Amino acid sequence: MPVLTIKGMPDTLYRRLKARAAANRRSLNSEIIFCLAEVAGRARPDTAALLRMADERRNSVKLPFLTDRFLKAAINRGRK
């Protein structure tokens, strides 16, 4: 089985991992392996799908573009 040495781990990260390990009733080593497996196993996001979803959301909200003129008018309306 491979062995991995982690050098320069910040103290705050070590403490958080140690606390997570205790909360999950795992050793620190097991917790680190669990975290690495979880992150490494995630699928990469489909960028095109995320952009389509953002376009759909933006198009579903029919608001005017936020131009300087629009923002200044909105600010001035609030001051009357």
C-alpha positions as CSV (number, residue, x, y, z in Angstrom):
1,M,0.0,0.0,0.0
2,P,1.4,3.4,-0.9
3,V,2.5,5.8,1.8
4,L,2.0,9.6,1.6
5,T,3.8,12.2,3.7
6,I,2.1,15.7,4.0
7,K,4.6,18.4,4.7
8,G,3.7,22.0,5.8
9,M,0.1,21.3,6.8
10,P,-1.2,24.4,8.5
11,D,-2.1,24.0,12.2
12,T,-5.7,25.1,11.6
13,L,-6.2,22.5,9.0
14,Y,-4.7,19.8,11.2
15,R,-7.0,20.8,14.1
16,R,-10.1,20.7,11.8
17,L,-9.2,17.3,10.4
18,K,-8.5,16.0,13.9
19,A,-11.9,17.3,15.1
20,R,-13.7,15.8,12.0
21,A,-12.0,12.5,12.7
22,A,-13.2,12.5,16.3
23,A,-16.7,13.5,15.3
24,N,-16.8,10.7,12.7
25,R,-15.1,8.2,15.0
26,R,-12.2,7.7,12.6
27,S,-8.5,7.9,13.0
28,L,-6.8,11.0,11.6
29,N,-5.4,8.8,8.8
30,S,-8.8,7.3,7.9
31,E,-10.4,10.8,7.9
32,I,-7.8,12.1,5.5
33,I,-8.2,9.1,3.2
34,F,-12.0,9.6,3.3
35,C,-11.7,13.3,2.5
36,L,-9.3,12.7,-0.4
37,A,-11.4,9.9,-1.8
38,E,-14.5,12.1,-1.6
39,V,-12.9,15.0,-3.4
40,A,-11.1,12.8,-6.0
41,G,-14.2,10.9,-6.8
42,R,-16.3,14.0,-7.7
43,A,-17.1,14.4,-11.3
44,R,-15.9,17.5,-13.0
45,P,-18.7,20.0,-13.5
46,D,-20.1,20.3,-17.0
47,T,-19.2,23.9,-17.8
48,A,-21.5,24.1,-20.8
49,A,-24.4,22.9,-18.7
50,L,-23.7,25.4,-15.9
51,L,-23.5,28.2,-18.4
52,R,-26.8,27.1,-20.0
53,M,-28.4,27.1,-16.6
54,A,-27.1,30.5,-15.8
55,D,-28.4,31.8,-19.1
56,E,-31.9,30.3,-18.4
57,R,-32.0,31.8,-14.9
58,R,-30.9,35.2,-16.2
59,N,-33.5,35.1,-19.0
60,S,-36.3,34.0,-16.6
61,V,-35.8,37.2,-14.6
62,K,-36.8,40.1,-16.9
63,L,-34.8,42.9,-15.4
64,P,-33.2,45.8,-17.3
65,F,-29.5,45.8,-17.7
66,L,-27.7,47.5,-14.9
67,T,-26.2,50.5,-16.7
68,D,-24.8,53.6,-15.0
69,R,-27.8,55.5,-16.2
70,F,-30.3,53.0,-14.7
71,L,-28.4,52.8,-11.4
72,K,-28.2,56.6,-11.1
73,A,-31.9,56.9,-11.8
74,A,-32.7,54.3,-9.2
75,I,-30.5,56.0,-6.6
76,N,-32.2,59.4,-7.3
77,R,-35.7,57.8,-7.1
78,G,-34.8,56.6,-3.6
79,R,-33.7,60.1,-2.4
80,K,-36.9,61.9,-3.1
